[in-house]
Amino acid sequence: MFESYGMVRGICLLGVMGILVAGTGCAELKKLRQENQQLNEQLSGLQQENVDLQSRATQYESEINRLENSRRELEEKLRGTGATVRIKNGAVAVSLPGSILFDSGQATLRPQSKATLKKIASLLKTSAAGEPVRIEGHTDNDPIQKQKNKYKSNWELSAARAAAVLHYMVDECGISPTRVYVAGFGQYQPVGSNKTKDGKAKNRRVEFVILPKGGG
């Protein structure tokens, strides 16, 4: 009798343990399925992110190629004028040395500079038709000497020079006033060393920054 009772009890315990194991197995399987779903969702998100990054990279490469082609075109057409062309902060910039445009410390255009400005204006009407243009004035770091009573600092001188160029481009060359504006940076965006004569000469310049339509 006791042996039969022990067998029944053992069978009951095995049944309970089976149920517990089965229950634990179901819970673990459910957890694994949830984790698998989360991983699939993460993978899907990463795949979409990769597609977006590839698209952006393609657009960026296309824009770089466009800018470089524009730079080369303008450089070729301005050969012999003294102008240089570079890509600056995602835009094409035409740079003219200050020595071509102005006498030292002055903001009145030299007569011999006007032929070059007319050529640039012609290109702005054709190769860069309709695109906004920021006309920037830049100086070296020498303090104002000759025109202290007129220009408080190189900021004022650089802005006055940019404005003189803008007025000539608008008033004499027919550039629309709605697509141009000026900025005076003084000595604070050098492209050469202000410790050398050649570096200072490079820093004294006016730049035409051709911006994308809608930019500025």
C-alpha positions in Angstrom: 0.0 0.0 0.0 2.8 2.4 0.9 4.6 1.5 -2.3 1.5 2.4 -4.4 1.1 5.7 -2.6 4.8 6.5 -3.3 4.3 5.7 -6.9 1.2 7.9 -7.2 3.0 10.7 -5.4 6.0 10.5 -7.7 3.8 10.5 -10.8 2.0 13.6 -9.5 5.2 15.4 -8.8 6.5 14.5 -12.3 3.3 15.9 -13.7 3.6 19.1 -11.8 7.3 19.5 -12.8 6.3 18.9 -16.5 3.7 21.6 -16.3 6.2 24.0 -14.7 8.8 23.2 -17.4 6.3 23.5 -20.1 5.1 26.9 -18.7 8.7 28.1 -18.4 9.4 27.0 -21.9 6.4 28.9 -23.3 7.4 32.1 -21.5 11.0 31.8 -22.7 9.8 31.2 -26.3 7.6 34.2 -26.1 10.4 36.3 -24.8 12.7 35.1 -27.6 10.1 35.9 -30.2 9.7 39.4 -28.8 13.4 40.0 -28.8 13.6 38.7 -32.4 10.8 41.1 -33.4 12.7 44.0 -31.8 15.9 43.0 -33.6 14.1 42.8 -36.9 12.6 46.3 -36.4 16.1 47.6 -35.5 17.6 46.0 -38.6 14.8 47.5 -40.7 15.5 50.9 -39.3 19.3 50.6 -39.9 18.7 49.5 -43.4 16.5 52.5 -44.1 19.1 54.7 -42.5 21.8 53.2 -44.7 19.6 54.0 -47.8 19.2 57.6 -46.6 22.9 58.0 -46.0 23.7 56.6 -49.5 21.2 59.0 -51.0 22.8 61.9 -49.2 26.3 60.9 -50.2 25.2 60.7 -53.8 23.6 64.2 -53.6 26.8 65.6 -51.9 29.0 64.1 -54.5 26.8 65.5 -57.3 27.0 69.0 -55.6 30.7 68.8 -55.3 31.0 67.9 -59.0 28.7 70.8 -59.9 30.8 73.3 -57.9 34.0 72.1 -59.3 32.7 72.3 -62.9 31.5 75.9 -62.2 34.8 76.8 -60.7 36.8 75.5 -63.7 34.4 77.3 -66.1 34.8 80.6 -64.4 38.5 80.2 -63.9 39.0 79.6 -67.6 36.8 82.6 -68.6 38.6 84.9 -66.2 42.1 83.8 -67.1 44.4 86.8 -67.4 42.3 89.2 -65.4 44.1 88.6 -62.1 41.0 87.0 -60.5 41.2 83.6 -58.8 38.3 81.2 -58.3 37.9 78.7 -55.4 35.2 76.8 -53.6 34.4 78.4 -50.3 32.0 77.0 -47.8 29.9 75.2 -50.4 29.9 78.1 -52.9 32.0 79.3 -55.8 34.0 82.4 -54.9 35.7 84.8 -57.4 38.4 86.8 -55.7 40.0 90.0 -56.9 43.2 91.4 -55.3 42.7 94.8 -53.6 45.6 96.2 -55.6 43.6 95.8 -58.8 40.6 97.6 -57.4 41.8 100.3 -55.0 44.7 102.5 -53.9 46.0 101.9 -50.4 43.5 102.9 -47.8 40.9 104.0 -50.4 37.4 102.8 -51.3 37.2 104.5 -54.7 37.5 102.1 -57.7 40.6 102.5 -59.8 39.7 103.1 -63.5 41.8 100.2 -64.7 39.7 97.8 -62.5 36.5 98.4 -64.4 37.2 96.2 -67.4 37.7 93.2 -65.1 34.5 94.0 -63.1 32.5 94.3 -66.4 33.8 90.8 -67.3 32.8 89.4 -64.0 29.3 91.1 -64.3 28.9 89.4 -67.7 29.6 86.0 -66.2 27.2 86.7 -63.3 24.5 87.3 -65.9 25.2 84.1 -67.9 27.2 81.4 -66.1 25.6 82.3 -62.7 22.3 83.8 -64.0 19.8 84.5 -61.2 22.0 83.2 -58.4 22.4 85.5 -55.3 25.9 87.0 -54.9 27.5 88.2 -51.7 30.2 90.8 -52.3 32.7 90.6 -49.5 35.4 93.1 -48.6 38.6 91.8 -46.8 41.7 93.6 -45.5 45.0 92.8 -43.9 45.6 93.6 -40.2 47.4 96.9 -40.7 45.6 99.7 -38.7 43.9 102.4 -40.7 46.4 105.3 -41.2 45.5 107.6 -44.1 41.7 107.6 -43.6 41.3 107.5 -39.8 38.8 110.3 -39.9 36.7 108.3 -42.4 37.1 104.7 -41.4 37.1 103.8 -37.8 38.6 100.3 -38.5 39.3 97.7 -41.2 35.6 96.6 -40.9 34.4 100.0 -42.2 37.0 100.1 -44.9 36.3 96.5 -46.1 32.5 97.2 -46.1 33.0 100.5 -48.0 35.1 98.7 -50.6 32.5 96.0 -51.1 29.8 98.6 -51.4 31.8 100.5 -54.1 32.1 97.3 -56.1 28.3 96.6 -55.6 27.3 100.0 -56.8 29.5 99.7 -59.9 28.1 96.2 -60.7 24.5 97.5 -60.3 24.7 101.0 -61.6 27.1 100.5 -64.5 26.9 96.8 -65.4 23.2 96.1 -65.0 23.4 93.5 -62.2 20.0 93.3 -60.5 20.1 94.9 -57.1 17.8 92.1 -55.8 20.5 89.5 -56.1 23.5 91.2 -54.5 24.5 92.4 -51.1 27.7 93.3 -49.2 29.6 92.0 -46.2 32.7 93.6 -44.6 34.9 91.1 -42.8 37.9 93.4 -42.2 41.0 91.4 -41.3 39.2 88.5 -39.8 39.1 86.0 -42.7 42.7 85.9 -43.9 43.8 83.6 -46.7 47.5 84.3 -46.1 49.8 85.2 -43.3 49.6 88.8 -42.0 53.2 88.4 -41.0 54.5 88.6 -44.6 54.1 91.1 -47.4 52.8 88.6 -49.8 50.4 87.2 -47.3 49.0 90.7 -46.6 48.6 91.3 -50.3 46.5 88.1 -50.6 44.3 89.2 -47.6 43.5 92.6 -49.2 40.7 91.4 -51.6 37.1 91.6 -52.7 35.3 88.3 -53.2 32.1 87.5 -55.2 30.5 84.5 -53.5 28.0 82.9 -55.8 25.3 81.3 -53.6 22.8 78.6 -54.5 19.4 80.0 -55.4 17.4 80.5 -52.2 20.7 80.9 -50.3 22.3 83.9 -48.7 
